[in-house]
Amino acid sequence: MSGIRICIDTNVFLNVINKEGTFYANSSKILYALARGKLEAVVPTLVIAEILTGYYASKKDSEANEFLSVSLTNEHLRISPLSVEIAAISSKIRANTGLRLPDAVVLGTALQDKADFLVTNDEHFPKVFGNLKVLGSKGMVAELKD
């Protein structure tokens, strides 16, 4: 185990699920590193809900079940519930930054769970928030090579 703890935003998973050209290769490398135990990750429950919603809206229940099963059984991934503490942190983040609430929850979860990095391909996140570095999937892959 590398000792690197990341928090993963929804779009990293969606880049791989939807094979999104620009981000697909690097987001895939991150999820592959997670599966191999090169990373430790925390994922907000909200992220799981967003991904499952896409599957269910597309009538892909079996893919939804498979995603959930893999997420629940990966020993290097922890799904973080939305606690009162995360709700309070997220509310402060939203009030102070103007981030949408789902994005503030992802950032709040990363802070509460003491992630080293928040990995997101959304440009509107701050690049650093307290001790937390916010990286795109390309930046995270570069970090893994160091």
Sequence and secondary structure as in RCSB ss.txt:
>XXXX:A:sequence
MSGIRICIDTNVFLNVINKEGTFYANSSKILYALARGKLEAVVPTLVIAEILTGYYASKKDSEANEFLSVSLTNE
HLRISPLSVEIAAISSKIRANTGLRLPDAVVLGTALQDKADFLVTNDEHFPKVFGNLKVLGSKGMVAELKD
>XXXX:A:secstr
    EEEE HHHHHHHHTT HHHHHHHHHHHHHHHTTS EEEEEHHHHHHHHHHHHHTT HHHHHHHHHHHHH T
TEEEE   HHHHHHHHHHHHHH   HHHHHHHHHHHHTT SEEE   TTS SEETTEEEE HHHHHHHHH 
